[in-house]
Amino acid sequence: MRPITSCLMIFLYFIVVAFAMWFISLDWTCTIHVIARMAIFSALFVLAIWLPMVKKLDLNAGE
């Protein structure tokens, strides 16, 4: 891996973390519910993308 790629990845990581800290520190009425909803929605989003991708890639074709 080139050093510039590594630096870019670290930079993007810090940007995402800074955005996440800003977002969660907003004046929510119940922060725990916001975190729980974000966890549920992100899991559903990944599942919604993953299921069609498994069918398209046909990962069981080699067996």
C-alpha positions in Angstrom: 0.0 0.0 0.0 1.3 3.4 -0.9 1.8 5.9 1.9 -0.5 8.4 0.3 -3.3 5.8 0.3 -2.7 5.1 4.0 -2.8 8.8 4.8 -6.0 9.3 2.9 -7.7 6.4 4.7 -6.7 7.7 8.1 -7.9 11.2 7.1 -11.2 9.9 6.0 -11.5 7.8 9.2 -11.0 11.0 11.3 -13.5 12.9 9.2 -16.2 10.2 9.6 -15.5 10.0 13.3 -15.7 13.8 13.7 -19.0 13.9 11.8 -20.4 11.0 14.0 -19.3 12.8 17.2 -21.0 16.0 15.9 -24.2 14.2 15.0 -24.6 12.4 18.3 -23.9 15.5 20.3 -26.9 17.3 18.8 -29.6 18.2 21.3 -31.6 14.9 21.1 -34.5 14.3 23.5 -33.2 10.8 24.1 -29.7 10.0 22.7 -30.0 6.3 23.5 -33.0 5.9 21.2 -31.2 7.7 18.4 -28.2 5.4 18.7 -30.5 2.3 18.8 -32.4 3.5 15.7 -29.2 4.2 13.9 -28.0 0.7 14.7 -31.2 -0.9 13.5 -31.4 1.1 10.3 -27.7 0.5 9.5 -28.1 -3.2 10.0 -31.2 -3.3 7.8 -29.4 -1.2 5.1 -26.5 -3.6 5.1 -28.9 -6.6 4.9 -30.9 -5.0 2.1 -27.7 -4.6 0.1 -26.1 -7.9 1.0 -29.0 -10.2 0.0 -29.2 -9.1 -3.6 -25.4 -9.1 -3.8 -25.2 -12.7 -2.7 -27.6 -13.8 -5.4 -25.7 -11.8 -8.1 -22.3 -13.0 -7.1 -23.5 -16.7 -6.8 -21.0 -17.6 -4.1 -22.1 -21.2 -3.9 -21.3 -21.9 -7.6 -17.9 -23.5 -6.7 -19.4 -26.3 -4.6 
